[in-house]
Amino acid sequence: MNIQYISDGTGQTTGVFIPIKEWNQLKSKFKGIEQEETEIPEWHKKIVKQRLEDYKQNPDSAIDFDTAMDDIEKDL
């Protein structure tokens, strides 16, 4: 793939240029890649809202990330 990186005056990468032929190949391989924005399904939003409400009702029931990862790794 012949990707070209676009940089600003300070050398910071600010974008990527993909030739149209390669972009069309990517679009056919990964359906929906050209969508600018992904809509979050309403049922996802409801689950997150319910979990936030559960947390607000009982904040002591939450565990930190490291503890959660340790618990997950025990089951692997």
N, C-alpha and C positions, 0 to 999 in steps of 0.2 A: 504494500500500500504506500502510495506516495503522498504522505501527509506533510503539510508545511505549517510551521508554527508562526504565529504573528506576535510580535513583541512591541512594547511601548518604548519611549525614549530612554527609559532606565534599564531596558533589557528584560523587564518582567513580561512573561508570556501572558498574553491577553486573549488569545483566540487560536483557532485551528482552521486551516483551509484543507478541505478534502475535494479532490477533483470529482466532477459530476458523475463520471462513469463509475467511480468507486462508491460514491454516495448512493447511486441507484442500485448497485450490487448489495450494499448494506441494507437498503430499504427492502429489497426482496428477501434477504436472509432473515432480517429481524422485523417482523410486521409491527407497525405502529411506532417505529423509531422516529418518524418525522413529527410526531405529536409534540407540541410545545409544552403541554401541561398535562399532568395526569390527575384525573379527578379521583378523589378519595371516596370509596363507596360509603353510602349512608350507614350501612351496618357496621363498618369499621369505626365510624365516628361515635355510634351509639355504645360500642364496647369500650372505647376510650373514656367517654363521659361516665359510664357506669363504674369503671375502675377508679377514676378520679373521685367520684362520689364515695365509693367504698373506702378509699384511702382517707378522705376527709372525715368519715365516720369513725375510723379506727387507724390512725397513723402509726400506732405501735405495731401493727401487723406487717408493716413493710420491712424488707431486709435490704442491706446494701448490695452493690454489684458484686463485690468480691465473695460475699457469702453465697449469693445466688449462683455464681460460677462454680464455687466449690461443690455445692449441692448437685449441680448438673454433671460435673466431672465424676462424681462418685458413681453415677448411674451409667457411665460409659464403659 
